[in-house]
Amino acid sequence: RDTAQAVAFSWIDTRDVRPPESRAYAFLNDSDKEISANVVEALKSYQVHPILWSKRDEVRGELAA
């Protein structure tokens, strides 16, 4: 939870100086334990795109440069 909050606040601090099409992603390690829905929703509410590690292949094309 604390890390997700830090990511969200870092994004808030920097998004205004980035190009309008910029997006923030947070990879969440769900290998050992389930990620709380509250964490996922909190990130989304700050316009951070949460990606579960187990689903990383689903966004590979989106993240490719």
C-alpha angles and dihedrals in degrees: 000000000000092000092049089051091050091051092049093049092047089054092049090051094052109028095086092062094047127084113279093248093057118123133193122221130192119197111211119202107228094163096103104022142013118267114235116249087225091062092049092048093046091055091048091051088059092047093253113139109227115210120190111223090232089058098044094114089062091066099037093106092047092054098043114110 
